[in-house]
Amino acid sequence: MSVTYTAVLPAREHTVDVLTRLLAAERARRGPRSGTRALSCRDQAILILRWFLDGTRMRQVARDNKISASTGYDYLHEASTCSPPAHRVCTGLCSRRRPPVMTM
């Protein structure tokens, strides 16, 4: 049994927009076939931000987006390597990432 809830990311809308544009430019550069991507650029940006800022496990982020964890990691890797500006956004977010919560 699981509990569903809505969360808010500690990120500005501008950050999501910038990352979305960078991802869209990378997709245009790579030229994937139409309809082959599981997530839109905006959904991919939110997936990345959830992973970096909230420390949400990839398994959970992937489940929430109805994709496999390996696809989630592919999307994460794509964002960190697609272009220098996207890499800087991701690296900057990673440096602010909260440490994992320890439970006993």
C-alpha positions in Angstrom: 0.0 0.0 0.0 1.3 3.5 -0.8 0.2 7.0 0.0 -0.1 9.5 -2.9 0.8 13.2 -2.3 1.7 16.3 -4.2 5.0 18.0 -3.6 6.6 21.3 -4.6 10.2 21.5 -5.8 12.5 24.1 -4.3 13.3 25.5 -7.7 12.3 28.6 -9.6 10.1 28.2 -12.8 13.0 29.9 -14.6 15.3 27.0 -13.8 12.8 24.5 -15.2 12.4 26.7 -18.3 16.1 27.0 -18.9 16.7 23.2 -18.5 13.7 22.5 -20.7 15.1 24.7 -23.5 18.6 23.1 -23.2 17.0 19.6 -23.4 14.9 20.6 -26.4 18.0 21.9 -28.2 19.8 18.7 -27.5 16.9 16.6 -28.8 16.8 18.7 -32.0 20.6 18.3 -32.4 20.3 14.5 -32.0 17.2 14.2 -34.2 15.3 11.4 -32.6 12.4 9.9 -34.5 9.0 11.4 -33.7 7.1 9.6 -30.9 10.1 7.7 -29.6 10.6 9.6 -26.3 8.7 8.6 -23.2 8.8 12.1 -21.6 8.5 15.6 -22.9 11.5 17.9 -22.4 9.6 19.6 -19.5 8.8 16.3 -17.8 12.5 15.3 -18.2 13.6 18.6 -16.7 11.3 18.0 -13.7 12.6 14.4 -13.4 16.2 15.7 -13.3 15.3 18.4 -10.7 13.5 16.0 -8.5 16.6 13.7 -8.5 19.1 16.5 -7.9 17.1 18.7 -5.5 14.9 16.3 -3.5 17.2 13.3 -3.6 14.3 11.2 -4.7 15.3 7.7 -5.7 15.4 7.1 -9.4 13.2 4.1 -8.9 10.5 6.3 -7.5 10.9 9.1 -10.0 10.8 6.6 -12.8 7.6 4.9 -11.4 5.9 8.3 -11.1 6.7 9.0 -14.8 5.7 5.4 -15.9 9.2 4.7 -17.2 11.9 2.2 -16.3 14.7 3.2 -13.9 17.2 2.6 -16.7 15.3 5.1 -18.9 15.3 7.5 -16.0 19.1 7.2 -15.6 19.5 7.6 -19.4 17.5 10.9 -19.2 19.6 12.0 -16.3 22.8 11.2 -18.1 21.6 12.9 -21.3 21.0 16.2 -19.4 24.4 16.1 -17.7 26.3 15.5 -21.0 24.1 17.3 -23.6 25.8 20.7 -23.5 28.0 22.8 -21.3 25.2 25.0 -20.1 23.0 22.1 -19.1 26.1 20.5 -17.4 26.6 23.7 -15.4 22.9 23.8 -14.4 23.1 20.2 -13.2 26.4 20.6 -11.5 25.2 23.7 -9.7 22.1 21.8 -8.5 24.2 18.8 -7.4 26.4 21.0 -5.2 23.2 22.2 -3.4 21.7 18.8 -3.1 20.6 17.9 0.4 22.3 15.0 2.1 20.3 11.8 2.4 18.1 11.5 5.4 19.3 8.8 7.8 16.6 6.6 9.3 16.9 3.9 11.9 
